[in-house]
Amino acid sequence: MPTWYLVHGTKKAMNLYPTLQTHIEQAQALPISEERKAILQVLIDYVQKKVDQNREINLNFICTHNSRRSQFSQIWGKVAAAYHGIDINSFSGGVEVTAFNERAVASIKRFGFKVSKEGNDNPKYFVFFSDDEDPIVTFSKVYDDAANAPSRFAAVMTCSHADENCPFIPGAETRIPVRYEDPKAFDDTELEAEKYDERSMQIASEMLFIFSRISKAKKD
């Protein structure tokens, strides 16, 4: 069944891939604590203000290596926004260039995304969530890479190291900490896939919650 949403007042269908649709429904059913909702409210308020002002929404999810949590956040941020009919530009970056970790790539594939790859060292990944939408292009990069918005963006800090060691993000309108635990701690253990999927599901749940709270009705 297609997901319906409005684009400039026009009803549009988005046919999510079936496995992905199932995981989105599961993510929406996850509980979010009141403490966590208070953290997310800052990002909700930022997005709502942009919607009310009819201005472009640029979110740059930042973590040290731009390899796991920030990549999950970029992908789920874009999908959650599209799912709720909010037009955003979703980016990610770090303070060091590594690669989109292959374990995280494997996790998004398990969630039902279709993924193609271009290149070998720090490859570009083209992440599809619907045949009706352009792919999300992901690769490891610094937060001010030319692929990202140069200014008028929210720097969403997804890990404590980057948040604590990058006190100033040039071009950012605001800095919003939304930290996640690193699944890297479980690399090469029997819990690896489970923990990567758990973190991806948490991020999906919270991004879906954020954009479900955005009112698309423009205020007078």
N, C-alpha and C positions, 0 to 999 in steps of 0.2 A: 504494500500500500504506500502511495506517495505521501510525503510530508508537504503540507501546503503552507505557504507564507506569502507576505506582501512585499513587493518591490515597487517603490514609488506608486503605491496605491493599486498595483496590479497583482492579482492572485497568481502565484507561480507554484508549480509542483517541483519537488526535489525528491527523486527516487534514490533514497539511501540504499546501499547494499544490504541485503537481508541480515547477514551476521552482524553487521555494524548497527543496524536498527535495533536488533535484540539487545546488544550491549548498551546502547543508549537508554533503552527502557530500564535495564537493570541498574544503570548508573543513576537514573532519576529516582529510583526507589531507595537509594542508600541514605541513611540518616546523616545529617550534618549537625554538629554540636552548636549550641548557642555561642560559645566562645569562638568557634571557627567562623560562624556567620558574621560575627562582629568584625573579623579580619577582612572577610570578603566584601563587607559593606562599603569599604573605602573604594574598591574598584567599581562596585555597582554605582556609587555616586558619581564617579568620574565619567563612566560611560553614559549614564543618564543625562548628565550636564551636556555632553557632546550631542546627544540625540536631541535634547530640548533646543539647543542652539543651531541644529541642522548643520553641524560641522563634522569633518572627517574624523574617524576614530582610528588612531594608531596605537597599538599595544606592542611593546617590545619586551618579551619574556627573557630575563637575563639570569644566567648561572655561570659559574666559573669557566667550564669547558664547553658549554653549549653542546652537550652530548646526550643528555638523558632528560632531566626534569624540564628544562627550558624547551626542548624539542616536543615533548609530550604536551606542554602547555600551549605552544604555538599551534599545534595541530588541533587539540581539543578546543582551544579558544575559537579558532576559525569555524570548526564544525558546530559548536554550541551556538555561536552567534547566528550562523546560517540557519540552523534548526529553528531558532526563535525569530527569524526574520530581521536580524540586525546586521547591517552592513559594516564590517570592520576590516582593517588591514592588520593582520596578525604576523608578527616578526619574532625572531629570537636571536640571541647573541651571547657572547661571553667575554672574558678578559684574555682567554687563550684559545687558539685554534687547535682542535683535535680532529674529531669526526663524530658524526651521528652514530652513537654506539650501536653495534650490530645486534646486541641483546635488546635494546629499545626498539630497533627496527623490527626484530622478530615479534615483539610484543604487539606493535600496532597491526602487524599482519594477522596475528591471532584474533584481534578485535574486529577484523573484517575489512580493513582498508586494503586497497590494491596499490602496490608499490612497484615502481620501476626505478632503476639505478643508472646513473651516468658517471663514469670515471672510476678511479681506483683509490688514490690517496685523497682522503676527505671527499668522497663522492657526493654528488647531488642526488637527492631522492625526490621523486615526484609521487606524492601521496594523494590518491584519489579516494573520495568518499561517496561520490555519485557520478554517474555518466553525464549528468546535467550540469556539472560544475567544473571549473578549472582545477587542476591539481594544486595542492599545497607544495611549494618547493622548499626543501629543507636541506641544510648542510651546516657544518660547524663554521662559525665566523665570529669575529669580534663584534661587540654591540653596535659600533659605528660603521660597520661594513656598508658599502654602497648599495647593497641589496635592501637595507633597512631604511626606514624613514629618518631623515637627518635631523628633524626637529618636530616640535608639537606632537610628542608621543608620551605615553605613560611608560616609565621604566618599572616593570613588574618583576621584583626580585624574588626568584624562586629557590634560592639557596642561601644559607647563612653566610658562607664564605664570601660570595660576591657582594652580598648586602653589607657586610661589615668592612670589606676591603675596598669598596668602590663608593666612597662618600659623595662623589659628584659624577653625574652622568651628563655630559654635554648634550644640549638639545632637548633634554627631557623637560616636559611641563611639570611633571610630578613624579614622585618615586613612591611605589606602593609595595611593601613587603608582603608576599604571599608564599611563604616558605614551605618546602616539602622535604621529607626525608629521602635520602639518596639510596636507590635500589642497588647501587654499586657495591654496597656492603655484602651483598649476597652473590656476587659474581663467582662462578665456578663452584657453587654449592648445589645441593639437590633442591634448594628452595629458590634458585635463581629465577626461573620462569614465573613461578607463583608471585614472587615479590615484585618483579617488574610489572606484571599484570595488575597487582594490587595497587601500585602507585599510579599506573595509568588510569585505572578505574576511579581512584580518588580524585585525580585531576579532572577527569571527564565529569564526574558528579558535581564538582564545585564550579566548573565552567558552565555547565548546564544550569545550575542554580543561579549563577550571576546573571546570565542573559534571560532567564525566565522572569527576573525581577525588573526588567527594563520595560518601561511604558513607551510604546512607539507613538502615542498620541502627542502631537506637538502642542506645547502650552501656549496660550494667548499672551 
